[in-house]
Every structure is written in structure tokens, then in C-alpha cells.
Amino acid sequence: MNTASNENGMILLINMAGVALAYALLAISLWLSVDVPLSTKGYWGMGIVLLTISLINVVKYKFDQRISNDRINRIEEAKNEKMLEEALREDL
């Protein structure tokens, strides 16, 4: 179980490094582009930041929904198991 946590940590680290690299490259490209006005650069930067926030929220809500569904399934399985145990006890 500990190895799964380490693997997830490594994948998370790689993804975070990729995002940081993408932001750094975007910042460098916006900084070095002389043909684009400063207001347009700011607009592009705000768009990228807001898109990132939206994507994080979508992933969080999908993850929360999956956890909720798993919890409901576990409750239903426990309820069904309890009903089966009671039915078997009545037969004896």
C-alpha cells in the first residue's frame, strides 16, 4: 500500500513540474515577444491563470463525486451483507 502512495507522489511531482515548466515558458515567451502589446500579454496571462483554476475545480469535483459514489456503494454493500446474514440466521 505504501508503494502506491510513492507512485502517486512521483506522478504528482512530475505533473507539478510540468505545470511549473509550462508557466515558466509561457512567461518567458510573453516577456520576450515585442510585437504584442502589454495589455494583450496581461489578457493572455489572466486567461491562462483562470483556465488553470477552472481545470483544478473540475478535477476536484470529479474526484469528490467518485469518492461519494464509492462511499454509497460501500454502504449499500454493507446493508446487503447484513440483510443476507439476517436471512441466513432466520433459516437456521
RODO-2510 file (C-alpha; in nm, 4 decimals, decimal comma):
residues 92
     n   res          X          Y          Z
     1     m     0,0000     0,0000     0,0000
     2     n     0,2916     0,2289     0,0688
     3     t     0,4280     0,1750    -0,2836
     4     a     0,1037     0,3055    -0,4349
     5     s     0,1423     0,6217    -0,2304
     6     n     0,5014     0,6624    -0,3501
     7     e     0,3968     0,6083    -0,7124
     8     n     0,1185     0,8654    -0,6801
     9     g     0,3606     1,1076    -0,5197
    10     m     0,6049     1,0648    -0,8074
    11     i     0,3324     1,1160    -1,0684
    12     l     0,2090     1,4247    -0,8809
    13     l     0,5631     1,5633    -0,8642
    14     i     0,6165     1,5105    -1,2374
    15     n     0,2845     1,6772    -1,3203
    16     m     0,3557     1,9725    -1,0935
    17     a     0,6987     2,0128    -1,2530
    18     g     0,5337     2,0058    -1,5966
    19     v     0,2857     2,2747    -1,4971
    20     a     0,5614     2,4902    -1,3482
    21     l     0,7687     2,4485    -1,6649
    22     a     0,4702     2,5385    -1,8835
    23     y     0,4078     2,8541    -1,6784
    24     a     0,7757     2,9479    -1,6937
    25     l     0,7901     2,9001    -2,0706
    26     l     0,4685     3,0981    -2,1156
    27     a     0,6045     3,3813    -1,9020
    28     i     0,9305     3,3854    -2,0985
    29     s     0,7500     3,3859    -2,4318
    30     l     0,5194     3,6691    -2,3221
    31     w     0,8135     3,8655    -2,1817
    32     l     1,0258     3,8271    -2,4953
    33     s     0,7522     3,8938    -2,7525
    34     v     0,7997     4,2565    -2,8522
    35     d     0,5276     4,2629    -3,1181
    36     v     0,2479     4,2013    -2,8675
    37     p     0,1236     4,4971    -2,6573
    38     l     0,1406     4,4735    -2,2789
    39     s    -0,2389     4,4758    -2,2417
    40     t    -0,2674     4,1706    -2,4690
    41     k     0,0037     3,9924    -2,2706
    42     g    -0,1887     4,0599    -1,9494
    43     y    -0,5103     3,9355    -2,1043
    44     w    -0,3397     3,6118    -2,2154
    45     g    -0,1845     3,5669    -1,8718
    46     m    -0,5176     3,6141    -1,6941
    47     g    -0,6816     3,3698    -1,9326
    48     i    -0,4221     3,1026    -1,8608
    49     v    -0,4500     3,1501    -1,4832
    50     l    -0,8320     3,1375    -1,4918
    51     l    -0,8243     2,8300    -1,7152
    52     t    -0,5925     2,6599    -1,4689
    53     i    -0,8221     2,7417    -1,1766
    54     s    -1,1213     2,6065    -1,3704
    55     l    -0,9402     2,2840    -1,4556
    56     i    -0,8395     2,2322    -1,0925
    57     n    -1,2037     2,2786    -0,9860
    58     v    -1,3298     2,0330    -1,2482
    59     v    -1,0815     1,7690    -1,1350
    60     k    -1,1677     1,8301    -0,7685
    61     y    -1,5418     1,7970    -0,8279
    62     k    -1,4961     1,4814    -1,0361
    63     f    -1,2770     1,3333    -0,7626
    64     d    -1,5307     1,4265    -0,4931
    65     q    -1,8103     1,2711    -0,6991
    66     r    -1,6139     0,9479    -0,7377
    67     i    -1,5450     0,9320    -0,3630
    68     s    -1,9129     0,9937    -0,2902
    69     n    -2,0201     0,7164    -0,5287
    70     d    -1,7683     0,4767    -0,3742
    71     r    -1,8959     0,5584    -0,0250
    72     i    -2,2570     0,4984    -0,1322
    73     n    -2,1604     0,1666    -0,2916
    74     r    -1,9818     0,0550     0,0267
    75     i    -2,2873     0,1453     0,2375
    76     e    -2,5165    -0,0492     0,0035
    77     e    -2,2836    -0,3497     0,0061
    78     a    -2,2732    -0,3483     0,3877
    79     k    -2,6532    -0,3207     0,4019
    80     n    -2,6950    -0,6105     0,1577
    81     e    -2,4472    -0,8210     0,3525
    82     k    -2,6319    -0,7536     0,6769
    83     m    -2,9639    -0,8491     0,5145
    84     l    -2,8113    -1,1748     0,3883
    85     e    -2,6751    -1,2571     0,7334
    86     e    -3,0167    -1,1949     0,8893
    87     a    -3,1874    -1,4084     0,6253
    88     l    -2,9443    -1,6940     0,6880
    89     r    -2,9979    -1,6721     1,0641
    90     e    -3,3765    -1,6945     1,0174
    91     d    -3,3388    -2,0086     0,8046
    92     l    -3,1445    -2,1864     1,0784
***
